[in-house]
Amino acid sequence: MVSRRHTGLRVLIADERQERLAQVTQVVTSLGHAVIVQATDPRSVAELTADEDPDVAIVCLDEAQHALTLIDELVRESNCPVIALLDAEDPKFVDQAAQRGVFAYIVNGDADRLESSFDIVLRRFAEYHGLEGAFARRAVTERAKGILMERHQIEEQAAYNLLRDHSRRTQHRLIDVAQNIVDTHTLLPAQPPGDAE
């Protein structure tokens, strides 16, 4: 049974063979998705990706190095997951594609397999970005604590308490308070007032 939860995705398909592009396009559109870009040239993929902002990108494997170059460009330039579409199992290619950031691969991409991959890939991509955001927020908070520790000559827990208490008092999110400290700490005195002699 094909899931229709992600109907209406904007899909980029990259392949060096026009015939295969047409076949994959037919499968994707039969699932209710729009193929917004068909690309064959790695040099144009980055620009097309930036211009069109697809939800998902599919790279078809014909020649391994060409496909890996396409994956490199898509991962670097896009804000979407990349799926590799293979005709047969190829563990060496899958390993190289995974190192470059591909989120999934499909062998013999019929409609059911492709739709299932969309479901999985979009969930994993959202989780990845959620984790990435959490790590970024954590880094900002840690940096703000470090600034407070240095400026006030206090321990880590005391710096965290300052952040938390200010967040509660001002009714601003802790991450926003931390980001403000990071953004403006160069404007603050090197020592707290009263410590300078």
C-alpha positions in Angstrom: 0.0 0.0 0.0 1.5 3.4 -1.0 1.4 6.1 1.6 -0.1 9.4 0.4 1.1 11.4 3.4 3.6 13.3 1.4 1.6 14.0 -1.7 2.7 17.2 -3.5 6.4 17.1 -2.9 8.7 19.1 -5.1 11.3 16.6 -6.5 14.6 17.1 -8.3 15.8 14.2 -10.3 19.4 14.1 -11.4 20.6 11.5 -14.0 22.9 11.6 -17.0 20.5 9.6 -19.2 17.4 11.4 -20.6 15.6 8.1 -21.0 15.9 7.2 -17.3 14.9 10.8 -16.3 11.7 10.3 -18.2 11.0 6.9 -16.5 11.7 8.2 -12.9 9.7 11.3 -13.7 6.7 9.2 -14.6 6.9 7.2 -11.4 7.3 10.3 -9.3 4.4 12.1 -10.9 2.2 9.0 -10.7 2.6 9.4 -6.9 1.2 12.9 -7.0 4.5 14.7 -6.7 5.9 17.5 -9.0 9.2 17.0 -10.7 10.5 20.6 -10.7 14.0 19.9 -12.1 15.6 17.3 -14.3 19.3 17.7 -14.2 22.1 15.9 -16.1 25.1 18.2 -15.6 26.8 18.4 -12.1 27.8 22.0 -12.8 24.1 23.1 -13.2 22.8 21.0 -10.3 23.9 23.5 -7.6 22.3 26.5 -9.3 19.1 24.6 -10.1 18.9 23.4 -6.5 19.4 26.8 -5.1 16.8 28.3 -7.5 14.1 25.7 -7.1 14.5 24.6 -3.4 13.2 21.0 -3.8 11.7 18.9 -1.0 13.6 15.8 -2.1 16.4 15.0 -4.6 16.8 11.7 -6.4 20.2 10.8 -8.0 20.1 7.9 -10.4 23.2 5.7 -10.6 24.6 5.2 -14.1 28.3 6.0 -13.7 29.4 6.0 -10.1 31.7 9.0 -10.2 29.1 11.1 -12.0 26.5 10.2 -9.5 28.8 10.9 -6.6 29.6 14.3 -8.0 25.8 15.0 -8.3 25.3 13.9 -4.7 28.2 16.2 -3.5 26.6 19.2 -5.3 23.1 18.4 -4.0 24.2 17.9 -0.4 26.3 21.1 -0.4 23.7 23.3 -2.0 20.3 22.0 -1.0 18.2 21.9 2.1 16.6 18.6 1.3 17.4 14.9 1.6 19.1 13.1 -1.3 18.0 9.6 -2.3 20.2 7.4 -4.6 18.4 5.2 -7.1 20.3 2.1 -8.2 19.5 -0.6 -10.7 21.3 -3.3 -8.6 22.9 -3.6 -5.2 26.3 -1.8 -5.1 27.7 -1.7 -1.6 30.8 0.2 -2.6 28.8 3.0 -4.2 26.3 3.0 -1.3 29.2 3.5 1.2 30.7 6.3 -0.8 27.3 8.0 -1.2 26.6 7.7 2.5 29.9 9.4 3.2 28.8 12.3 1.0 25.5 12.7 2.8 22.9 10.7 0.9 19.9 9.8 3.2 18.7 6.6 1.5 19.1 4.4 -1.4 16.6 2.3 -3.4 17.2 -0.6 -5.7 14.8 -0.8 -8.6 12.7 2.2 -7.7 9.1 1.2 -8.3 6.3 3.5 -7.0 5.8 1.7 -3.6 9.5 1.7 -2.8 9.9 5.3 -3.8 7.0 6.5 -1.8 8.1 4.5 1.3 11.6 6.0 0.9 10.1 9.5 0.8 8.3 8.8 4.1 11.3 7.5 5.8 13.8 10.0 4.4 11.6 13.1 5.2 11.2 11.9 8.8 14.9 11.2 9.2 15.8 14.5 7.6 13.5 16.4 10.0 15.0 14.5 12.9 18.5 15.3 11.7 17.7 19.0 11.5 16.1 18.8 14.9 19.3 17.4 16.3 21.4 19.8 14.4 19.3 22.7 15.8 19.6 21.2 19.3 23.4 21.0 19.0 23.5 24.6 17.8 21.3 25.8 20.6 23.5 23.9 23.1 26.7 25.5 21.6 25.2 29.0 22.0 24.2 28.3 25.6 27.7 26.9 26.4 29.4 29.9 24.8 27.1 32.3 26.7 28.0 30.5 30.0 31.7 30.8 29.2 31.3 34.5 28.6 29.5 35.0 31.9 32.0 32.8 33.7 34.9 35.0 32.4 33.2 38.3 32.9 31.9 37.6 36.4 34.6 35.2 37.6 32.0 32.6 38.5 31.6 28.8 38.1 29.7 27.1 35.4 26.5 26.4 37.4 26.4 30.0 38.6 26.6 31.2 35.0 23.8 28.9 34.0 21.7 30.1 36.9 22.3 33.7 35.7 21.0 32.8 32.3 18.0 30.9 33.6 17.0 33.6 36.1 17.3 36.3 33.6 15.2 34.2 31.1 12.5 33.8 33.7 12.5 37.4 34.8 12.3 38.8 31.3 10.1 36.0 30.0 12.5 35.4 27.1 13.5 31.9 26.1 16.9 30.9 27.5 18.3 30.4 24.0 17.4 34.0 23.1 19.1 35.3 26.3 22.2 33.2 25.5 22.2 34.4 21.9 22.0 38.0 23.0 25.0 37.5 25.3 27.0 35.9 22.5 26.0 38.6 20.0 26.8 41.6 22.4 29.6 40.4 24.7 32.2 42.4 22.9 30.3 45.5 24.0 30.5 44.5 27.6 33.4 45.6 29.9 36.2 43.1 30.3 35.6 43.3 34.1 32.4 43.9 35.9 31.9 47.4 37.2 33.5 47.9 40.6 36.3 45.3 40.0 38.4 47.7 38.1 40.9 49.7 40.1 
